[in-house]
Amino acid sequence: MRLRHAAVAAFGAVTLLLTIPTSASAAQGQFQYTVTGLDGRPLRVVLDNPRSGECITLPEVADPSASSPAHSPRNRTNEPALVFTEPECTGREYRLRAGTGYGTERLELRSVVFLGSE
């Protein structure tokens, strides 16, 4: 009888572990980019540990009719990133390597997606 109770308890524990939601994966590190501040000066913005596999439209430059695009991205995360010239990961795309990927002032962006570990 005790063996049966132990087996039921073990089965319940395994079932519970399988139903607990896992945390969303995130790129570890920082993604940096530059926007033009309200005073016209460059302003460096940082995304810490951004989510993987999910398009991130950069809030400061999300509206093309109201702002200039961001530029000079630096990918200091552990995952490669694709940066896009338009919001919602549309437009031309450019790949930035994990850890050392960067673009110049000429590389304009409005959104980014992190590709996970490859």
N, C-alpha and C positions, 0 to 999 in steps of 0.2 A: 504494500500500500504506500509506504513512504517513497519507494522508487517511482511509483506513478506520479505522486505529488511533485517530486523533484523534476521529473521529465516535463510535466505541465508548466512548472515554474520556469524551467530553462527555455522551453518553447515560447513562453510569454515574454521573457527577457529579449530573446532574439527578435521576436516580432516588434517589440517596442523600439529596439535599436534601428530596425529597418524603416520604421515610419517616422523617425525624427528627421525633420528637414535639415539638409546640410547647408552650411553657409555658402553664399555665392563666392565664386572664386574671384580673386582680385590680383592685378599686377602689383608686385611689391616694389615700392620705390616712388619716385616722383616723375610727373610729366609736366614740363614747364613750357610756357608760351608767352609772347609779348602782345599786349593790346595798347591802343592809344587811350590814355586817360582823359578825363573831362577837361583837364588843363592843357591837353595836347602833348603831354610828356609820355614817354614809353613806360608801361607798367608791367612788371613780370608777374604772371599768375601761375600758381602751382596746384596741380591735382595730386593729392597723396593717395597712394594705393588705389588707383582707379579700377572699376569693375572690368572684368574680362568678357569679351564676346558681346558687348552691349554698346551700341552707338552712343557716344556722348557728344551732344551739340554744346559747344562752348557758350555759356550764357551771355557773356559780354559782347559777343559778335553774332548772336543767333539771327538777328534781323538784318539782312543785307541792305535794306533801304535806310536803316538808321545808324549803321556803324561800318567802319572799315574792318576788313578781316584781321584776324590775329596773324602773327608771323614769328619767325625764329624759334620753332619748336625744339625742345630738347627732351629726348626720351631717356630718362634715367631709371626706367623700370626694368624688371627682369623678363619682359615680354616684348616682342616686336609690335609696332603700332602702324596702323594705316591712318594717315591724316587726309582729310577731304577739303576741297575748296568751297564746298557749300554745306549748309546745315543738313542734319539727318543723314550723314554719310553719303552724300551725293556729290556729283561733280567729279573733277579730276582727283585721283588718289595718288599718294606718295607713301612709300614704305620707309619706316625708320627702324633701324636695328635696335635690339634690346641693349640697354646699358650705355651705349655711346652714340645712338642715332641723333642727328640734329639737322636742322635746315637753317638757311640764311634768312635775312630780311625779305628776300624775294619769294620765299616759300610761304604763301598765304594759306590760311586754314580757318575753317569754321566748325569742324567736327573731327572726331577721332574714335577709332575702335582698337582695342587691344586684343591681340590674336591668341593669347594663351601660350603655353609652353609648346614649342614645336620640336 
